[in-house]
């Protein structure tokens, strides 16, 4: 069985959980013997199954060894599409995809694209870019042999629809996030329309949680029997029992993720204020970038806790492991989180977690504290309890660490393969 897969994020070019999910899923699918051609909108060259050479969007030569990606071939399309980039950072040109009223009022949140040194023959309009990606993907598809099409998130849906029409092969769309997650009720109508068209054109829709499945059914009108839930996994980490850092006086509470409306940074800071009224020796670390970064810095100052909050900006690799090892608690206060891989990564590294009930991971994670994102009093109480009571922290850490390893990409890949087989059987 061979899959023509469409996505717009993959390591090392990664800014959100989608790239992590695509990496883990394709790696596990390859191990099952499934052949995958992955079409990626980045400037670069294609590769082969055991060694893939890709160039960065800025055109610098960065070689990534991907020998573990068995049976995966990459096809790259020159494009300036880069999601989740903070507006105005480093002089980049960014465009928010939210409601016109919010753009004009300056209330910026949601997701971004970046035009980083406009490539030749590419215009500045994001939707034009998506259509160009779709056209080029269609050309690549004519040179490939495949049985099924798998499109990850809305930016690839037009390409998936085009390839399905041209090839007659069934389309699977994989929903990792919806416009309602990113923008709340102030959705961008064009994005919503693309999402809805993709979901209805697909033979089958994969949602990363029942939380997301409910949104797909209720907000997009997709028949329930058409939507399958496949939970994400987490890559095995060898850093779970890494050497501890030197003893320190302050406890550390960690927020790690995009600093955007969807992730609830303002609720994290409001809860931090309440915690600091009870416990003084605590530092709150916010690791990440996003359109609400500077607003969050201002909020911390206005709350009078600026000296207790550390903003690290976006972290990678060893720096992520190091910040996890420093943390006494990881908090994910998301307003709307389709799944949430980061809490599992924290638990793998022996960090207890407090997660929003408005998340997919809350459906299945047993050994983690849960709270409504808006209930800052309850959030503060639970943070304080973990910091004040070592037995609670130890129980959450040890039980959660074991539980995190139940979320395996191999299981997700096996379920995807089953969905492929069922879809192909019905299309005959």
N, C-alpha and C positions, 0 to 999 in steps of 0.2 A: 504494500500500500504506500502510495506517495502523496504527500501533501504540498500544495502550493500555499505557503503561509505569508501573510501580509502583516507587517508591524512597523512602528515608527520609533522604536527605542530598543537598544540592545547593548550590553556591555562591550567595550568600555564607554560607549556614549550613552550615559544614563543620567536621568535627573529625577526619576520617580520609581514607584513600585512596579510599573508596567515592564520596564526593562528587566528587573529582577525576576518577574514572573515568566516572561518570555524565555529567559535564559534557563531557568529551572525546568520549565515544561519541555522545551525542545531537547534539552540534554537527556531528560528521562525518556522522551519519545524515541530518540535515537538509540538508546539502550534496548528498547523493545523491538528494534529492527525496522522502525518506520522511517522512510526516506522523506526528507524535508528540504524544500527549496524556500529559503527565507528571503523575502524582498524587503529591503531596508532603505528608507529615504535619507541616505547620507552620502556625501561625496566620497567616492572610493571605488575599489575594484572588487570583483567577485573572488571567491576562493573555492576551496574544495573541502571535503568532509573532515580531513584530519588537521588541516592547517589553514586558517583563514587570515588573509591580510586585508585590513581595512584602514582607510584614511579618515582623519577627523573631518568634521564639517568645515573647519577653518583651512583645510588643505594641507596640514602638516602631516608628515609621514609617521604614523603611530602603528606599530605592528603588535597585534594581540595574538598570542598563542592560544588556540582554542582546540587543542588536540582531544579534549574530553567530549567535544561535540560530535560524536559519532553519527554518521549518516545525515549531517546537516550541511547544505551548500548555501552560500550567501550570494545574493544578487543585490548590488547597491545602486541607488538612483540618486543622482546629484540633486540636492535640495537644501534649502535653508530652513526647513521645518525643524524647530527645536521647542518642544513643549515645556511648560512650567518654568519659564525664565522670568526672574523678577524685573519689573518695569524700571528702566532707567539705569540698571546696574552696569557699571563699567562702560557707559556710553552706548550700550546696545540699543537697537531700535526694537521695541516690543509693542505688541498689540493685544489688548485684553479682549477676550471673547465673552462679553457679558452684555447686559441690557444697555441700550443707548442712554437711557436715563441715568444709570449708574456711572457710565463713562463720563457723561457730561457733568455730573455732580462731584466727580473725583473719588467716589467710593469704589475703589478698584480691588477686586478679588477674583479668584477663580484660576484659570489656567492661561498660559501665555504661549506665544510662538516667538521665535527670534529670527531676525534676518541678519546674519553675521557675515558681512562682506558679500553682498548679493552675487551669487554665481551668474555667469553669463547665461542669457536666454531665460532667466527666471524673473518674473515681476514681483512687485511688493505685496500683492494681495494674497492672504492666506488661503482663501477658498480656491483661488486660481492655482496655487501651489498643489493643493489636494487633487484638483482635476488633472494637473500635469503628472502627478505621481500615478494617478489612475491610468492615464493614457500610456505611460511608460511601462507600468506593470502589465498592461494588456499586451504590449509588444513582447515583453519577456515571456509571458505565458505561452505565446505561439511557438516558442523555442523549447518549451519544457513538456515533459510527459508527467501527468499527475492524475489522481483519482478524485481529489476533493480539495476545496478551497477553504482556508481558515483565516479569517480577518480579525485582528485584535484592535478593539476600540474604534471610535467613530471616524477618525481621520483616514482609516483604510477601507471603510465600508463602500465608498464609491468605486474604489478599485476592485473590491471583491465582487460587487454587482456587475461591473463591466466584464471581468474575467469569466464570471459565471454565465453571462449571456453569450459571450463569444465561444466558450468551450462546451457549454451544455453540462458542465459538472456542478454538483451541488455545493452550495455555500454554507459554511458555518460561521456565525459571528460570535465572538467571545467578548462579553461585556465585563470589563474590569472596573469601569466607572461610568456614571451617567452625568448628563448636564445638570440634573437635580442635585447630585452629590457636589459638583464643583461650584454651582452658582445658587443653590437654594431655589427659591421660587422665581428668582429673576433670571430665567433661562434665556440664552440666546436662541432665538427662534430658528435661525439657519442651522445651528448645531443640532438642535432638537429634531428638526426635519430630516437631517442626514441620519441621525441615530435611528429614528423611527423607520425610515425607508429601508435602512440596512437590516433591521430586525425583522421587518415584514417580508423582505426579499429572501431572507435566509431560510434554508430547509430546517435548520435547528439553531437555537440560541443557547449559548453556554453562559451562565451567570456564576460569579465567584462566591455567591452566598445566597441563602434564602432571602436575606435582607434586600439584595439587589434584584432577585427574581420577583419579589413583590412590586418593586418599582417598575420593572419591565412590563409586568402584567397590568398593573393599575394605571400607570402614567403613559404607557406607549401602546396599550391595547393589543398586546401580543397574546395569542391563545396560550393558556397555562400549559397545555400538553406539549407545546413546542419548546418550552424553556427547561433546560437541564441545569442542575447545580453541580459544579465541580470545584471543590475547595482548593485553594492554593496550598503549596507545600513550603518547605524551607530547606535551604541548602545545609547539609551537615557542616557543623563548625568544629574545628579542633581547638577553639579558643575557650571552651567552656570552663576549663580549669587552669587558665593561664595564671602565671605568677601574680600575686596580688601587688598592688602599688603600696608605697609607704603609708603608714598610718597618718591620718589627718584629723583635724579637729572637727571640721564641718561635715555634715551629711550632704549628699548630693542627690537632687531630684532632677531627672533628665526628661526633656522634650526633644525628640529627634524626628524631624520630618520637615516638609515644606511649611513655611510660615505663611499660610494662606487661610482664608475664611473657612475652608473645608476642614482644616485641622484643628480649629478651635484655640488658637494661641491666646486670645483675650481671656478665655475661661481659665486657662492654665495660670496666667498671671494674677487673675482675681483670686483664685484659690491660693496661690503663693502668698499673697498679702495676708490672708486669713491664717495660714500656717505660721507665718513669721510673727503673728501676734501671740502665738502660743510657744513657739520654739525659735530660739535665736540662731543657733548654730547650724543653719541650713543654707546651702547655695542652690539656686535654680539655674540649670544650664539649658539654653535653647540652641540646639544645633540644627542649622538649616538656613535656607534662603527662601525668599518669597516676597510677594507684593506687600505683605503686612509686616515686613521686618522692621522698617523704620517707625511705623506706627506702634509696634510692640515695644520698641526701645523707649518711645515717648510715653507709652502707657506705664511702663515700669517706673519711669522717673516721676510721673504724676502720682502714682500710688505710694511714692516714697520708698521704693524697694530697689531702686536702680543699682545700689551697691551690693545687692544680694542676687542679682541676675546677671549671668554671663552669656553673651551671644557669640557663638563660635563661627558663624556662617556655615557654608556647606562643607561637610567632612567626607573623606574617602578612605578606603582601605584600612591601614593600621590605625589611623586617627579615630575611626569608628570603633574599632576594637578597644582602643585605649579609653575612650569616653564611656563605653559600656562598663569597663572594668572599674571605673571611678564611681559609677552610679550605685546608689542604694535603692533606688526605685525608678522605674520607667513609667511615664504617664502618657497615654494617648487619649486626649480629650476631644476627639474628632466629632464634628457636627454631623457628618454623614460619611462613613467609611465602608466601602463595599466589602472589603475583607480586612486587611491589616496584617502585613507580613512582619513589620517591625517588632511587635510584641513577642513573636516567636523567636526572632533573632536575639532579643533581649534575654528571654528565658534560656536560650541555648548558652548564653554567657553568664548564667546564674544571677540574673537581675530580675527581681520580682516585678510584676506589672500591675498597673491600674488602667483599665480601658473603658472607653465609652460604650454604653449599652447600644448606641446607635452605630453599630459596626457588625460586619459579618463574622469576625473572629469571636465576638461575644456569644454567638450561637453555640459554639462548639468548645470553647476553652473553659475548663472547669477550675483550674488552679490559678486564677487571676481575680483581682478585685474589679468590680464593675460599678459604674455610676452613670447617671444621665449627664450629658455634657454640660447642661445648663445649671446643674445643681452644684454650685461652687462651694456651698457649706458642706455638703456630703463629700465632695471631692477633697476638700481641705481636711475634714475629719479622718478620712481614710489614709491620706498621705501622712498625717501626723501619727496615726496608729502604727503604720509600718515603721516609721522612724523611731518611735518611742518604745516599741515592744519587739525586741530581738527574736523571741520565739515565733511571732507572727511572720516576721520577715524571713526567717529561716524556713518555715513551713511552705510559704509561698514560693520561695526560691527553689527548694529541693524538689517539691512536687511538680512545680511548673517546668523545671528543667527536664524532668523525665517525660512530661506530657508533650513538650514541644517536638520531640522526636517522633510522635505519632503522625505529624503532618509531613507526609513524604510526597515528593514530586513523582515518584514511581507510581503511587496510587492514583494521582491526578492524571498521569499519562495513560494508565491502563483504562481509566474511565473515559478519557477522550477517545481512545482507540475503539472502545465499545460503542460510543456515540457515532463515530465514523462508520463502523460496520452496520449499525442499525439504519443510518441514513442512506448508505449505499444500497442496502437491501431494498429499501422502500422506493429508491429511484430507478430500479431496474424495470 
